[in-house]
């Protein structure tokens, strides 16, 4: 008889502990969802929408000069941080967020490059005003191409911009 009572109590204890795992899992799930919602809230920016105006899309146009492809940006670029651009520049990153672009610029400067951040007025995928990270800039296209090739080991999508 004692064995039956001990067995019954053990079974009840096991069932109780298993049901409490569900509530812990639920608590973890709620904490995760709250953290995720907070992260999304921090990543959202308030955007004021101006009245709709006729906008001519700005497109990056690939051009091939001397068998080395270069791109131009209609409307040009504005240097936000760093030295002025020369005729040919090596672009290693494009960002919507200026802080992210400046982080890559700092990394490149620590590696010895005269990096800078420029801003364009391009509209790509619904975002206007891109921050481009320029690792180096040259008057000579061949030097720019050589620098781009060197940077491709760490920035495989590096490309040449012609001003």
MARNUBA-789976 format. One record per residue (C-alpha): residue number from 1; chain; x, y, z; residue in three letters. Coordinates in pm, 1 decimal. Example, Ala and Ser with C-alpha at 12.3 -4.5 7.8 and 13.67 -1.06 7.14 Angstrom:
BEGIN
(pt 1 'A' (1230.0 -450.0 780.0) 'ala')
(pt 2 'A' (1367.0 -106.0 714.0) 'ser')
***
This chain:
BEGIN
(pt 1 'A' (0.0 0.0 0.0) 'unk')
(pt 2 'A' (281.8 238.4 88.3) 'unk')
(pt 3 'A' (436.9 163.3 -248.6) 'unk')
(pt 4 'A' (115.9 268.3 -424.8) 'unk')
(pt 5 'A' (97.2 596.5 -231.6) 'unk')
(pt 6 'A' (464.8 676.6 -303.7) 'unk')
(pt 7 'A' (413.8 588.9 -670.6) 'unk')
(pt 8 'A' (104.8 812.4 -692.0) 'unk')
(pt 9 'A' (284.0 1104.6 -521.6) 'unk')
(pt 10 'A' (583.2 1063.1 -755.5) 'unk')
(pt 11 'A' (354.3 1063.2 -1056.6) 'unk')
(pt 12 'A' (179.1 1379.9 -933.3) 'unk')
(pt 13 'A' (513.7 1552.4 -875.0) 'unk')
(pt 14 'A' (633.8 1458.5 -1225.4) 'unk')
(pt 15 'A' (315.2 1591.9 -1386.7) 'unk')
(pt 16 'A' (341.3 1915.7 -1185.8) 'unk')
(pt 17 'A' (703.3 1972.5 -1286.6) 'unk')
(pt 18 'A' (624.8 1908.8 -1654.2) 'unk')
(pt 19 'A' (336.5 2154.6 -1653.3) 'unk')
(pt 20 'A' (558.4 2422.3 -1494.8) 'unk')
(pt 21 'A' (803.6 2393.5 -1789.7) 'unk')
(pt 22 'A' (530.0 2522.0 -2015.9) 'unk')
(pt 23 'A' (487.6 2835.4 -1809.9) 'unk')
(pt 24 'A' (865.1 2894.1 -1807.3) 'unk')
(pt 25 'A' (873.0 2850.6 -2182.5) 'unk')
(pt 26 'A' (584.7 3092.6 -2210.0) 'unk')
(pt 27 'A' (771.5 3346.1 -1994.3) 'unk')
(pt 28 'A' (1081.9 3313.5 -2211.1) 'unk')
(pt 29 'A' (871.5 3353.8 -2524.6) 'unk')
(pt 30 'A' (709.0 3670.5 -2385.1) 'unk')
(pt 31 'A' (1049.3 3815.2 -2291.4) 'unk')
(pt 32 'A' (1185.4 3734.9 -2638.0) 'unk')
(pt 33 'A' (886.7 3895.1 -2811.2) 'unk')
(pt 34 'A' (912.7 4205.2 -2589.4) 'unk')
(pt 35 'A' (1283.3 4241.5 -2669.6) 'unk')
(pt 36 'A' (1218.5 4194.1 -3039.0) 'unk')
(pt 37 'A' (938.8 4453.9 -3036.2) 'unk')
(pt 38 'A' (1169.7 4698.9 -2857.7) 'unk')
(pt 39 'A' (1445.1 4633.5 -3113.4) 'unk')
(pt 40 'A' (1204.4 4694.2 -3401.2) 'unk')
(pt 41 'A' (1081.1 5010.9 -3231.9) 'unk')
(pt 42 'A' (1442.0 5134.2 -3197.4) 'unk')
(pt 43 'A' (1508.3 5055.5 -3564.0) 'unk')
(pt 44 'A' (1202.4 5242.1 -3688.4) 'unk')
(pt 45 'A' (1242.3 5602.2 -3777.7) 'unk')
(pt 46 'A' (973.3 5865.0 -3791.1) 'unk')
(pt 47 'A' (936.6 5982.8 -4147.6) 'unk')
(pt 48 'A' (750.2 6294.4 -4249.6) 'unk')
(pt 49 'A' (598.6 6252.3 -4592.3) 'unk')
(pt 50 'A' (597.5 6559.2 -4813.3) 'unk')
(pt 51 'A' (331.3 6612.1 -5077.8) 'unk')
(pt 52 'A' (392.0 6397.3 -5384.1) 'unk')
(pt 53 'A' (613.9 6566.3 -5640.1) 'unk')
(pt 54 'A' (728.9 6461.4 -5982.4) 'unk')
(pt 55 'A' (1061.3 6287.9 -5923.0) 'unk')
(pt 56 'A' (1298.4 6176.3 -6193.6) 'unk')
(pt 57 'A' (1460.4 5852.8 -6076.0) 'unk')
(pt 58 'A' (1836.0 5870.9 -6034.2) 'unk')
(pt 59 'A' (2011.9 5562.0 -6162.4) 'unk')
(pt 60 'A' (2368.8 5444.9 -6125.7) 'unk')
(pt 61 'A' (2486.4 5386.8 -6479.9) 'unk')
(pt 62 'A' (2767.4 5137.2 -6552.8) 'unk')
(pt 63 'A' (3013.1 5265.2 -6811.3) 'unk')
(pt 64 'A' (3316.7 5080.9 -6951.6) 'unk')
(pt 65 'A' (3623.8 5294.4 -7011.7) 'unk')
(pt 66 'A' (3951.4 5129.2 -7114.9) 'unk')
(pt 67 'A' (3807.5 4781.9 -7037.4) 'unk')
(pt 68 'A' (3766.8 4871.0 -6668.0) 'unk')
(pt 69 'A' (3399.1 4917.2 -6578.4) 'unk')
(pt 70 'A' (3314.4 5238.0 -6393.9) 'unk')
(pt 71 'A' (2984.9 5385.4 -6276.5) 'unk')
(pt 72 'A' (2860.2 5738.4 -6262.8) 'unk')
(pt 73 'A' (2591.7 5871.0 -6032.9) 'unk')
(pt 74 'A' (2347.1 6113.1 -6190.4) 'unk')
(pt 75 'A' (2320.7 6420.2 -5972.4) 'unk')
(pt 76 'A' (2669.2 6361.7 -5832.4) 'unk')
(pt 77 'A' (2779.1 6306.9 -5475.4) 'unk')
(pt 78 'A' (2846.3 6524.6 -5172.8) 'unk')
(pt 79 'A' (3140.6 6446.9 -4943.6) 'unk')
(pt 80 'A' (3008.1 6414.6 -4587.6) 'unk')
(pt 81 'A' (3326.5 6310.3 -4408.4) 'unk')
(pt 82 'A' (3677.1 6315.8 -4555.2) 'unk')
(pt 83 'A' (3882.6 6465.6 -4834.4) 'unk')
(pt 84 'A' (3735.9 6574.2 -5171.6) 'unk')
(pt 85 'A' (3703.0 6310.1 -5442.6) 'unk')
(pt 86 'A' (3932.3 6285.8 -5741.6) 'unk')
(pt 87 'A' (3834.8 6164.2 -6090.2) 'unk')
(pt 88 'A' (3807.4 5792.1 -5998.2) 'unk')
(pt 89 'A' (3703.4 5652.1 -5661.4) 'unk')
(pt 90 'A' (3677.0 5300.9 -5519.4) 'unk')
(pt 91 'A' (3338.4 5246.3 -5353.1) 'unk')
(pt 92 'A' (3326.2 4955.8 -5104.7) 'unk')
(pt 93 'A' (2988.1 5000.8 -4936.9) 'unk')
(pt 94 'A' (2644.3 5159.2 -4967.7) 'unk')
(pt 95 'A' (2428.0 5233.7 -4666.1) 'unk')
(pt 96 'A' (2100.6 5401.5 -4579.6) 'unk')
(pt 97 'A' (2238.0 5481.7 -4234.6) 'unk')
(pt 98 'A' (2527.8 5731.8 -4207.9) 'unk')
(pt 99 'A' (2653.1 5576.0 -3883.1) 'unk')
(pt 100 'A' (2703.5 5238.2 -4051.7) 'unk')
(pt 101 'A' (2892.2 5402.8 -4338.6) 'unk')
(pt 102 'A' (3118.2 5589.9 -4096.9) 'unk')
(pt 103 'A' (3193.6 5263.7 -3914.0) 'unk')
(pt 104 'A' (3326.0 5107.4 -4235.7) 'unk')
(pt 105 'A' (3514.6 5429.9 -4311.8) 'unk')
(pt 106 'A' (3686.8 5415.6 -3970.5) 'unk')
(pt 107 'A' (3787.2 5053.2 -4026.7) 'unk')
(pt 108 'A' (3940.2 5145.1 -4362.2) 'unk')
(pt 109 'A' (4123.0 5444.7 -4216.4) 'unk')
(pt 110 'A' (4269.3 5216.5 -3947.7) 'unk')
(pt 111 'A' (4400.9 5000.4 -4233.8) 'unk')
(pt 112 'A' (4574.6 5303.1 -4391.2) 'unk')
(pt 113 'A' (4320.2 5408.6 -4654.4) 'unk')
(pt 114 'A' (4212.8 5771.8 -4704.6) 'unk')
(pt 115 'A' (3849.3 5665.8 -4674.7) 'unk')
(pt 116 'A' (3556.8 5904.8 -4680.2) 'unk')
(pt 117 'A' (3175.7 5899.5 -4679.1) 'unk')
(pt 118 'A' (2974.8 6058.6 -4958.4) 'unk')
(pt 119 'A' (2599.8 6106.7 -4992.1) 'unk')
(pt 120 'A' (2396.9 6065.5 -5308.1) 'unk')
(pt 121 'A' (2040.2 6161.1 -5392.8) 'unk')
(pt 122 'A' (1970.4 5826.0 -5556.3) 'unk')
(pt 123 'A' (1644.4 5644.6 -5498.4) 'unk')
(pt 124 'A' (1703.4 5269.1 -5484.5) 'unk')
(pt 125 'A' (1448.6 5019.1 -5353.3) 'unk')
(pt 126 'A' (1235.3 5303.9 -5219.7) 'unk')
(pt 127 'A' (1518.3 5464.8 -5020.4) 'unk')
(pt 128 'A' (1649.3 5807.7 -5118.4) 'unk')
(pt 129 'A' (1980.8 5947.9 -5002.7) 'unk')
(pt 130 'A' (2243.6 5672.9 -4988.3) 'unk')
(pt 131 'A' (2572.1 5695.4 -4799.6) 'unk')
(pt 132 'A' (2859.3 5548.0 -5000.2) 'unk')
(pt 133 'A' (3193.8 5455.2 -4846.1) 'unk')
(pt 134 'A' (3483.8 5551.8 -5071.0) 'unk')
(pt 135 'A' (3803.7 5371.7 -4970.0) 'unk')
(pt 136 'A' (4035.9 5562.0 -5202.2) 'unk')
(pt 137 'A' (4026.9 5820.7 -5480.1) 'unk')
(pt 138 'A' (4270.0 5882.1 -5769.0) 'unk')
(pt 139 'A' (4318.8 6104.8 -6070.6) 'unk')
(pt 140 'A' (4444.4 5800.7 -6263.6) 'unk')
(pt 141 'A' (4199.0 5525.2 -6355.5) 'unk')
(pt 142 'A' (4464.5 5252.3 -6354.4) 'unk')
(pt 143 'A' (4560.0 5334.8 -5993.4) 'unk')
(pt 144 'A' (4193.6 5327.5 -5894.2) 'unk')
(pt 145 'A' (4148.0 4987.2 -6061.0) 'unk')
(pt 146 'A' (4456.3 4854.0 -5880.9) 'unk')
(pt 147 'A' (4323.0 4978.6 -5546.0) 'unk')
(pt 148 'A' (3982.1 4822.5 -5619.3) 'unk')
(pt 149 'A' (4146.7 4488.6 -5695.5) 'unk')
(pt 150 'A' (4340.7 4506.4 -5368.0) 'unk')
(pt 151 'A' (4022.6 4583.7 -5172.5) 'unk')
(pt 152 'A' (3822.7 4300.2 -5327.6) 'unk')
(pt 153 'A' (3979.9 4049.9 -5086.3) 'unk')
(pt 154 'A' (3785.5 4215.4 -4802.0) 'unk')
(pt 155 'A' (3516.9 4396.9 -5005.6) 'unk')
(pt 156 'A' (3427.6 4169.0 -5298.7) 'unk')
(pt 157 'A' (3164.2 4409.8 -5434.0) 'unk')
(pt 158 'A' (3402.6 4707.5 -5461.6) 'unk')
(pt 159 'A' (3346.9 4916.8 -5775.4) 'unk')
(pt 160 'A' (3482.6 5227.8 -5946.2) 'unk')
(pt 161 'A' (3296.8 5558.6 -5942.9) 'unk')
(pt 162 'A' (3383.5 5823.3 -6200.9) 'unk')
(pt 163 'A' (3314.3 6183.5 -6103.5) 'unk')
***
